[in-house]
């Protein structure tokens, strides 16, 4: 499956973080800190990556969240095979 995605600087930054974390899912705060992006920029990018089939997300179990009272539930993101291929191709061409 080929993923068509506009490869902006910010999209490349998010893909780089997800590729570095691969195969382990990572959550938004980690991605935000690694990229320096604001939440208003980051989450629309993650939504586009999901919509285009380049990434998936999953909410953590409530039991995990409850181990640290007071913190919000985390949503974990990871690359799909198509997203991994897209990120590696961008990396090869120097776009990442």
GIBELRA-V660656 format. One record per pair of residues at least 12 apart in sequence whose ideal C-beta (glycine too) atoms are under 10 Angstrom apart, sorted by sequence separation. I is the first residue (numbers start at 1). J is the second residue. D is the distance in whole Angstrom. If there is no record, write none. Layout:
i=I j=J d=D
i=I j=J d=D
This chain:
i=31 j=43 d=10
i=61 j=73 d=9
i=17 j=30 d=8
i=18 j=31 d=7
i=21 j=34 d=9
i=29 j=42 d=10
i=60 j=73 d=6
i=61 j=74 d=10
i=17 j=31 d=5
i=20 j=34 d=8
i=28 j=42 d=7
i=31 j=45 d=9
i=59 j=73 d=6
i=60 j=74 d=5
i=16 j=31 d=10
i=17 j=32 d=9
i=28 j=43 d=7
i=31 j=46 d=8
i=59 j=74 d=7
i=60 j=75 d=7
i=17 j=33 d=9
i=18 j=34 d=10
i=58 j=74 d=10
i=59 j=75 d=5
i=60 j=76 d=6
i=14 j=31 d=6
i=17 j=34 d=5
i=58 j=75 d=7
i=59 j=76 d=8
i=13 j=31 d=9
i=14 j=32 d=10
i=16 j=34 d=8
i=17 j=35 d=6
i=28 j=46 d=7
i=57 j=75 d=5
i=58 j=76 d=5
i=16 j=35 d=8
i=57 j=76 d=6
i=58 j=77 d=8
i=14 j=34 d=9
i=17 j=37 d=10
i=56 j=76 d=9
i=57 j=77 d=5
i=58 j=78 d=8
i=13 j=34 d=8
i=14 j=35 d=6
i=56 j=77 d=7
i=57 j=78 d=8
i=13 j=35 d=4
i=55 j=77 d=5
i=56 j=78 d=6
i=12 j=35 d=10
i=13 j=36 d=8
i=14 j=37 d=7
i=55 j=78 d=7
i=56 j=79 d=8
i=13 j=37 d=7
i=55 j=79 d=6
i=56 j=80 d=6
i=10 j=35 d=7
i=17 j=42 d=10
i=54 j=79 d=7
i=55 j=80 d=6
i=9 j=35 d=10
i=10 j=36 d=10
i=54 j=80 d=6
i=10 j=37 d=6
i=14 j=41 d=9
i=50 j=77 d=8
i=53 j=80 d=6
i=54 j=81 d=10
i=55 j=82 d=9
i=56 j=83 d=8
i=10 j=38 d=10
i=13 j=41 d=10
i=14 j=42 d=7
i=18 j=46 d=9
i=49 j=77 d=8
i=52 j=80 d=10
i=53 j=81 d=9
i=54 j=82 d=6
i=55 j=83 d=5
i=13 j=42 d=9
i=28 j=57 d=9
i=46 j=75 d=9
i=53 j=82 d=5
i=54 j=83 d=3
i=55 j=84 d=10
i=15 j=45 d=9
i=25 j=55 d=10
i=27 j=57 d=9
i=49 j=79 d=8
i=50 j=80 d=9
i=52 j=82 d=8
i=53 j=83 d=7
i=54 j=84 d=9
i=10 j=41 d=6
i=14 j=45 d=5
i=18 j=49 d=8
i=25 j=56 d=8
i=46 j=77 d=6
i=49 j=80 d=9
i=52 j=83 d=8
i=54 j=85 d=9
i=55 j=86 d=10
i=10 j=42 d=8
i=13 j=45 d=9
i=14 j=46 d=7
i=25 j=57 d=8
i=27 j=59 d=10
i=43 j=75 d=9
i=54 j=86 d=6
i=55 j=87 d=10
i=8 j=41 d=10
i=12 j=45 d=10
i=25 j=58 d=7
i=27 j=60 d=8
i=50 j=83 d=9
i=53 j=86 d=9
i=54 j=87 d=8
i=10 j=44 d=9
i=11 j=45 d=6
i=14 j=48 d=9
i=15 j=49 d=8
i=49 j=83 d=6
i=52 j=86 d=9
i=10 j=45 d=6
i=11 j=46 d=10
i=14 j=49 d=7
i=25 j=60 d=9
i=18 j=54 d=9
i=8 j=45 d=8
i=11 j=48 d=8
i=18 j=55 d=7
i=49 j=86 d=9
i=11 j=49 d=8
i=49 j=87 d=10
i=15 j=54 d=8
i=5 j=45 d=10
i=14 j=54 d=10
i=15 j=55 d=9
i=14 j=55 d=9
i=6 j=48 d=8
i=29 j=71 d=10
i=5 j=48 d=7
i=11 j=54 d=9
i=29 j=72 d=9
i=5 j=49 d=7
i=28 j=72 d=10
i=30 j=74 d=9
i=29 j=74 d=8
i=3 j=49 d=9
i=5 j=51 d=10
i=6 j=52 d=10
i=27 j=73 d=10
i=28 j=74 d=7
i=29 j=75 d=10
i=30 j=76 d=10
i=31 j=77 d=7
i=5 j=52 d=5
i=27 j=74 d=4
i=28 j=75 d=6
i=30 j=77 d=9
i=4 j=52 d=7
i=5 j=53 d=9
i=26 j=74 d=9
i=27 j=75 d=6
i=28 j=76 d=9
i=3 j=52 d=5
i=4 j=53 d=10
i=5 j=54 d=6
i=25 j=74 d=9
i=27 j=76 d=5
i=28 j=77 d=7
i=3 j=53 d=6
i=4 j=54 d=10
i=25 j=75 d=9
i=26 j=76 d=7
i=27 j=77 d=7
i=1 j=52 d=10
i=2 j=53 d=9
i=3 j=54 d=5
i=25 j=76 d=4
i=26 j=77 d=6
i=1 j=53 d=6
i=3 j=55 d=10
i=24 j=76 d=9
i=25 j=77 d=6
i=26 j=78 d=7
i=1 j=54 d=10
i=25 j=78 d=4
i=24 j=78 d=7
i=25 j=79 d=9
i=21 j=76 d=10
i=23 j=78 d=7
i=21 j=77 d=9
i=22 j=78 d=7
i=23 j=79 d=9
i=21 j=78 d=8
i=22 j=79 d=6
i=21 j=79 d=9
i=18 j=77 d=6
i=17 j=77 d=9
i=18 j=78 d=7
i=19 j=79 d=7
i=18 j=79 d=5
i=22 j=83 d=9
i=23 j=84 d=9
i=22 j=84 d=6
i=14 j=77 d=9
i=15 j=79 d=8
i=19 j=83 d=9
i=18 j=83 d=7
i=19 j=84 d=7
i=22 j=87 d=8
i=18 j=84 d=9
i=22 j=88 d=10
i=19 j=86 d=9
i=20 j=87 d=10
i=15 j=83 d=7
i=19 j=87 d=4
i=15 j=84 d=9
i=18 j=87 d=7
i=19 j=88 d=7
i=17 j=87 d=10
i=15 j=86 d=7
i=16 j=87 d=7
i=19 j=90 d=9
i=15 j=87 d=4
i=19 j=91 d=7
i=14 j=87 d=10
i=15 j=88 d=10
i=16 j=90 d=9
i=11 j=86 d=10
i=12 j=87 d=9
i=15 j=90 d=6
i=16 j=91 d=8
i=15 j=91 d=9
i=20 j=96 d=10
i=3 j=80 d=8
i=5 j=82 d=10
i=19 j=96 d=7
i=3 j=81 d=10
i=5 j=83 d=9
i=12 j=90 d=6
i=1 j=80 d=8
i=3 j=82 d=5
i=7 j=86 d=9
i=11 j=90 d=9
i=12 j=91 d=9
i=16 j=95 d=10
i=1 j=81 d=8
i=2 j=82 d=7
i=3 j=83 d=6
i=15 j=95 d=9
i=16 j=96 d=5
i=1 j=82 d=5
i=5 j=86 d=7
i=15 j=96 d=6
i=1 j=83 d=10
i=3 j=85 d=8
i=4 j=86 d=9
i=7 j=89 d=10
i=2 j=85 d=9
i=3 j=86 d=5
i=7 j=90 d=6
i=12 j=95 d=6
i=13 j=96 d=9
i=1 j=85 d=9
i=2 j=86 d=9
i=3 j=87 d=10
i=11 j=95 d=10
i=12 j=96 d=5
i=5 j=90 d=9
i=3 j=89 d=10
i=7 j=93 d=10
i=9 j=95 d=10
i=7 j=95 d=6
i=7 j=96 d=9
